[in-house]
Amino acid sequence: MNTQPDISCAEFDQDVDELAVGTLGEPERSRLLAHAAGCPGCEAQLNWLAGLADRLLLLVPAVEPPAGFE
């Protein structure tokens, strides 16, 4: 169910990865979040991808930058 007539599920799919990792800017971020709030399928996809991104970050080893790196 799409409660936002200005964005379709197909359009949501195009940017959901950026939304899930927090790199999508406004106003597109708000449009996608509003769509997900009214579309259970897209909301589930966003939640799954955001959870996956969080888990992947936990796997990245902590690395100190080399001396002199600015």
C-alpha positions in Angstrom: 0.0 0.0 0.0 1.5 3.3 -1.1 0.2 6.3 0.9 2.6 8.7 -0.9 1.4 9.2 -4.4 4.6 11.0 -5.4 6.8 8.0 -4.8 6.3 4.4 -5.9 7.7 1.2 -4.5 10.0 1.0 -7.5 11.3 4.5 -6.8 11.8 3.5 -3.1 13.8 0.5 -4.2 16.2 2.7 -6.1 17.3 4.6 -3.0 16.6 2.3 -0.1 20.2 1.3 0.2 21.4 4.9 0.7 18.6 5.4 3.2 19.5 2.3 5.1 23.1 3.4 5.6 22.2 7.1 6.3 23.8 8.7 3.2 20.6 9.9 1.6 20.0 13.7 1.9 16.8 15.7 2.3 14.2 16.0 1.0 14.5 12.5 -0.5 15.1 11.0 2.9 11.9 12.3 4.3 9.9 11.2 1.2 11.2 7.6 1.5 10.6 7.4 5.2 7.0 8.7 4.7 6.5 6.0 2.0 7.9 3.3 4.2 5.7 4.4 7.1 2.7 3.6 4.9 4.0 0.6 3.0 4.7 -2.6 5.1 6.8 -4.2 2.3 9.1 -1.3 1.9 9.3 -0.7 5.6 10.4 -4.4 6.1 13.0 -4.0 3.3 14.4 -0.8 4.9 14.5 -2.4 8.4 16.3 -5.5 7.0 18.9 -3.4 5.1 19.5 -1.1 8.0 20.0 -4.1 10.3 22.4 -5.7 7.9 24.4 -2.4 7.6 24.6 -2.2 11.4 25.8 -5.8 11.6 28.4 -5.3 8.8 29.9 -2.3 10.7 30.5 -4.5 13.7 32.7 -6.8 11.5 35.0 -4.0 10.3 38.2 -4.1 12.3 39.3 -0.9 14.1 42.3 0.5 12.3 44.3 3.5 13.5 45.3 5.9 10.8 49.0 6.1 10.0 51.1 8.7 11.8 50.8 12.1 10.0 47.5 11.3 8.4 45.2 14.4 8.4 
